[in-house]
Amino acid sequence: MASAPQSSTNAVSPAVSEDPRGKMLCFSNLVMTYSWVLITMGIALSFKQARSNQTPYGRYAEKLGSRRFVPAKLAWFLQELPSFLLPVLLVRSSGGKQGIGRMLLLCFFCGHYFHRTFVYSMLTKGRPLPLRIVVFALIFCSLNGLVQGHYLLHCTVYSDAWLSDVRLAAGVVLFLVGMAINIHSDYILRNLRKPGEFTYKIPKGGMFEYVSCANFFGEIVEWFGFAVASWSLPAFSFAFFTLCIIGPRAYNHHRFYHEKFADYPQSRKAVIPFIF
């Protein structure tokens, strides 16, 4: 089996190292710091959401006093765009041959956000989002898109042997399966209600037969697949952060369904089939 992809060497300073092509610097220490901060923030926010019982957007926004809202289509477009656009701009500004491994992983990352930005945002029938949530999401997506793109392009070296490594194969399968579950679950949710209907209904079909938040489950699987495929701390920290953020929200949804529907399936879990 091939060894894990290596970070750039040839240190120039404690915080900066040269890219193997000698054209772009890798800010490895800053990237690693960002990764550990993201993990710490994920844990802290997870506990905060667990204590508050509700997250201030979607069906809970009005109850928690949010006053300024952004239409759902515009909100999703604006907040997701940086995670697609910034890595693409990094590729264009880098020049030179990027290598199959790097470009494959970057295409998966950008593919998710292309769908979120240009497809999901146009199709969503969700409620308006609080302005402050959109601003926070915009900042996070900008920073995360920049870090993930920078790390893949300038801080790692994927040899040709990595293309046959079991970790890449397993990660790609997980990513694609997770993305398929996420997209299919969003389709089911969009078609729950007929035009003009505002009542809540029990989602059925696909992974909704096993969990209340199949769309969240798909996204979690997706990003942990990406972390395995790239075998990097920045990707893992993002996957872990995703789990910490949408896991408690999934539990709130799960509890909401049980409170609202007396006939809600008792066998369903919140977000992880058969477990949680």
C-alpha positions as CSV (number, residue, x, y, z in Angstrom):
1,M,0.0,0.0,0.0
2,A,1.2,3.5,-0.8
3,S,2.2,5.8,2.0
4,A,0.1,8.7,3.0
5,P,0.5,12.0,1.0
6,Q,3.2,14.1,2.4
7,S,3.1,17.7,3.4
8,S,5.6,20.1,1.7
9,T,9.1,20.2,3.2
10,N,12.0,22.6,2.8
11,A,11.0,24.9,5.6
12,V,11.6,28.6,5.0
13,S,10.3,29.7,8.4
14,P,8.3,28.1,11.3
15,A,5.1,29.1,9.6
16,V,5.8,28.9,5.9
17,S,7.3,26.2,3.6
18,E,7.9,26.0,-0.1
19,D,5.6,24.2,-2.5
20,P,7.4,21.4,-4.4
21,R,7.1,23.3,-7.6
22,G,8.8,26.4,-6.0
23,K,6.1,28.7,-7.2
24,M,3.8,29.0,-4.2
25,L,4.3,29.0,-0.4
26,C,2.5,26.5,1.9
27,F,1.4,28.2,5.1
28,S,1.5,24.8,6.9
29,N,1.5,26.1,10.5
30,L,-1.5,28.4,9.9
31,V,-3.4,25.5,8.2
32,M,-2.7,23.2,11.1
33,T,-3.7,25.9,13.6
34,Y,-6.9,26.5,11.7
35,S,-7.7,22.7,11.7
36,W,-7.3,22.4,15.5
37,V,-9.3,25.6,16.1
38,L,-12.1,24.1,13.9
39,I,-12.1,20.9,15.9
40,T,-12.3,22.9,19.2
41,M,-15.0,25.2,17.8
42,G,-17.0,22.1,16.7
43,I,-16.9,20.6,20.2
44,A,-17.9,24.0,21.8
45,L,-20.7,24.7,19.4
46,S,-22.0,21.1,19.7
47,F,-22.4,21.6,23.5
48,K,-23.9,25.0,23.0
49,Q,-26.6,23.7,20.7
50,A,-27.3,20.8,23.0
51,R,-27.9,23.2,25.9
52,S,-30.1,25.6,23.9
53,N,-32.2,22.8,22.3
54,Q,-32.7,24.9,19.2
55,T,-30.6,26.5,16.5
56,P,-31.6,30.0,15.3
57,Y,-32.6,29.3,11.7
58,G,-35.2,27.4,9.7
59,R,-38.3,26.5,11.6
60,Y,-36.7,27.8,14.9
61,A,-35.7,31.3,13.8
62,E,-38.9,33.1,14.6
63,K,-39.1,31.5,18.0
64,L,-35.7,32.7,18.9
65,G,-36.3,36.3,17.9
66,S,-34.5,36.6,14.6
67,R,-35.7,39.8,12.8
68,R,-33.7,40.3,9.7
69,F,-34.0,37.6,7.1
70,V,-32.6,36.8,3.6
71,P,-34.7,34.9,1.1
72,A,-33.6,31.3,1.0
73,K,-32.5,31.1,-2.6
74,L,-30.3,34.2,-2.3
75,A,-29.0,33.2,1.1
76,W,-27.8,29.8,0.0
77,F,-26.3,31.2,-3.1
78,L,-24.3,33.9,-1.3
79,Q,-23.0,31.8,1.6
80,E,-22.0,28.7,-0.4
81,L,-20.4,30.5,-3.4
82,P,-17.0,31.2,-1.8
83,S,-16.3,27.5,-1.1
84,F,-16.6,26.9,-4.9
85,L,-15.1,30.1,-6.2
86,L,-12.0,30.5,-4.0
87,P,-10.5,27.1,-4.8
88,V,-11.1,27.6,-8.5
89,L,-9.3,31.0,-8.3
90,L,-6.4,29.3,-6.5
91,V,-6.1,26.8,-9.3
92,R,-6.1,29.6,-11.9
93,S,-3.5,31.7,-10.0
94,S,-1.2,28.7,-9.2
95,G,-0.3,27.8,-12.8
96,G,1.7,24.7,-13.6
97,K,0.8,21.1,-13.6
98,Q,-1.3,20.3,-10.5
99,G,-1.3,16.5,-10.7
100,I,-4.2,14.0,-10.9
101,G,-4.5,13.4,-7.1
102,R,-4.7,17.1,-6.2
103,M,-7.2,17.9,-9.0
104,L,-9.4,14.9,-8.3
105,L,-9.8,15.8,-4.6
106,L,-10.3,19.5,-5.5
107,C,-13.0,18.5,-8.0
108,F,-14.9,16.6,-5.4
109,F,-14.7,19.5,-3.0
110,C,-15.8,22.1,-5.6
111,G,-18.4,19.7,-7.0
112,H,-20.2,19.7,-3.8
113,Y,-20.3,23.5,-3.6
114,F,-21.1,23.9,-7.3
115,H,-24.3,21.9,-6.6
116,R,-25.0,23.8,-3.4
117,T,-24.4,27.2,-5.1
118,F,-25.9,26.8,-8.5
119,V,-28.4,23.9,-8.2
120,Y,-29.6,23.6,-4.6
121,S,-29.9,27.3,-4.0
122,M,-32.2,27.7,-7.1
123,L,-34.4,24.7,-6.2
124,T,-34.8,25.2,-2.4
125,K,-38.2,26.0,-1.0
126,G,-36.8,26.6,2.5
127,R,-37.7,29.4,4.8
128,P,-35.7,32.7,4.7
129,L,-32.5,32.6,6.8
130,P,-31.6,35.1,9.5
131,L,-29.1,37.6,8.2
132,R,-26.5,36.9,10.9
133,I,-26.5,33.2,10.1
134,V,-25.9,34.0,6.4
135,V,-23.0,36.4,7.3
136,F,-21.4,33.8,9.6
137,A,-21.8,31.1,6.9
138,L,-20.3,33.4,4.3
139,I,-17.3,34.0,6.5
140,F,-16.8,30.4,7.3
141,C,-17.2,29.2,3.7
142,S,-14.7,31.8,2.5
143,L,-12.1,30.8,5.1
144,N,-12.7,27.0,4.7
145,G,-12.7,27.1,0.9
146,L,-9.4,29.0,1.0
147,V,-7.8,26.7,3.5
148,Q,-8.9,23.4,1.9
149,G,-8.0,24.6,-1.5
150,H,-4.6,26.0,-0.4
151,Y,-3.7,22.8,1.5
152,L,-4.5,20.5,-1.5
153,L,-2.7,22.7,-4.0
154,H,0.3,23.9,-2.1
155,C,0.9,21.7,1.0
156,T,0.5,18.1,-0.2
157,V,2.2,15.8,-2.7
158,Y,0.1,12.9,-4.1
159,S,2.2,10.4,-5.9
160,D,0.9,8.3,-8.7
161,A,0.8,5.4,-6.2
162,W,-1.9,7.2,-4.2
163,L,-4.3,6.7,-7.1
164,S,-4.4,3.0,-6.3
165,D,-4.4,3.4,-2.5
166,V,-7.3,1.8,-0.6
167,R,-7.9,5.0,1.4
168,L,-8.5,7.0,-1.8
169,A,-10.8,4.4,-3.2
170,A,-12.8,4.1,0.1
171,G,-13.0,7.8,0.5
172,V,-14.2,8.4,-3.0
173,V,-16.9,5.7,-2.6
174,L,-18.0,7.3,0.7
175,F,-18.0,10.8,-0.8
176,L,-20.1,9.8,-3.8
177,V,-22.6,7.7,-1.7
178,G,-23.0,10.5,0.8
179,M,-23.5,13.1,-2.0
180,A,-26.1,10.9,-3.6
181,I,-28.0,10.5,-0.3
182,N,-27.8,14.2,0.3
183,I,-29.2,15.2,-3.1
184,H,-31.9,12.5,-3.1
185,S,-33.0,13.5,0.4
186,D,-33.2,17.1,-0.5
187,Y,-35.4,16.1,-3.5
188,I,-37.7,14.2,-1.1
189,L,-38.0,17.2,1.2
190,R,-38.7,19.6,-1.6
191,N,-41.6,17.5,-2.8
192,L,-43.2,16.9,0.6
193,R,-45.7,19.7,0.2
194,K,-47.7,20.8,-2.7
195,P,-47.5,24.4,-3.9
196,G,-49.3,26.6,-1.3
197,E,-49.1,24.1,1.5
198,F,-47.4,25.1,4.7
199,T,-48.1,22.1,7.0
200,Y,-45.3,19.8,8.1
201,K,-45.3,16.2,6.8
202,I,-43.3,13.1,7.6
203,P,-40.6,12.5,5.0
204,K,-40.6,9.0,3.6
205,G,-38.4,7.0,1.2
206,G,-34.7,6.6,0.8
207,M,-32.6,7.0,3.9
208,F,-35.6,8.7,5.6
209,E,-36.8,5.2,6.4
210,Y,-33.9,4.9,8.8
211,V,-33.2,8.5,10.1
212,S,-35.1,11.7,10.5
213,C,-32.5,13.8,8.8
214,A,-31.3,11.8,5.8
215,N,-30.0,14.9,4.1
216,F,-27.7,15.6,7.1
217,F,-26.6,12.0,7.2
218,G,-25.6,12.2,3.6
219,E,-23.5,15.3,4.1
220,I,-21.7,13.8,7.1
221,V,-20.8,10.7,5.1
222,E,-19.7,12.9,2.2
223,W,-17.2,14.9,4.2
224,F,-15.8,12.0,6.1
225,G,-15.3,10.3,2.7
226,F,-13.4,13.4,1.6
227,A,-11.3,13.3,4.7
228,V,-10.4,9.6,4.1
229,A,-9.7,10.3,0.4
230,S,-7.4,13.2,1.1
231,W,-6.0,11.7,4.4
232,S,-5.3,15.2,5.8
233,L,-6.0,16.9,9.1
234,P,-7.7,20.0,7.4
235,A,-10.2,17.7,5.7
236,F,-10.9,15.7,8.9
237,S,-11.3,18.9,10.9
238,F,-14.0,20.1,8.5
239,A,-15.8,16.7,8.5
240,F,-15.7,16.7,12.3
241,F,-17.0,20.3,12.5
242,T,-19.8,19.4,10.1
243,L,-20.8,16.5,12.4
244,C,-20.7,18.7,15.5
245,I,-22.8,21.4,13.8
246,I,-25.6,19.4,12.1
247,G,-25.6,16.5,14.5
248,P,-27.4,18.5,17.3
249,R,-29.7,20.1,14.7
250,A,-30.7,16.7,13.5
251,Y,-31.6,15.7,17.0
252,N,-33.7,18.8,17.3
253,H,-35.5,17.9,14.1
254,H,-36.0,14.3,15.3
255,R,-37.5,15.5,18.6
256,F,-39.7,18.0,16.7
257,Y,-41.1,15.2,14.5
258,H,-41.9,13.0,17.6
259,E,-43.6,15.9,19.3
260,K,-45.7,16.8,16.3
261,F,-46.7,13.4,14.9
262,A,-48.2,10.8,17.2
263,D,-47.6,8.1,14.5
264,Y,-44.0,9.0,13.8
265,P,-41.9,5.8,13.1
266,Q,-40.3,4.8,16.4
267,S,-37.5,2.9,14.7
268,R,-36.0,5.9,13.1
269,K,-32.9,7.5,14.6
270,A,-32.0,11.2,14.4
271,V,-29.1,11.1,11.9
272,I,-26.9,8.0,12.2
273,P,-28.9,4.8,11.2
274,F,-29.4,2.3,14.1
275,I,-27.2,4.4,16.4
276,F,-28.2,8.1,17.0
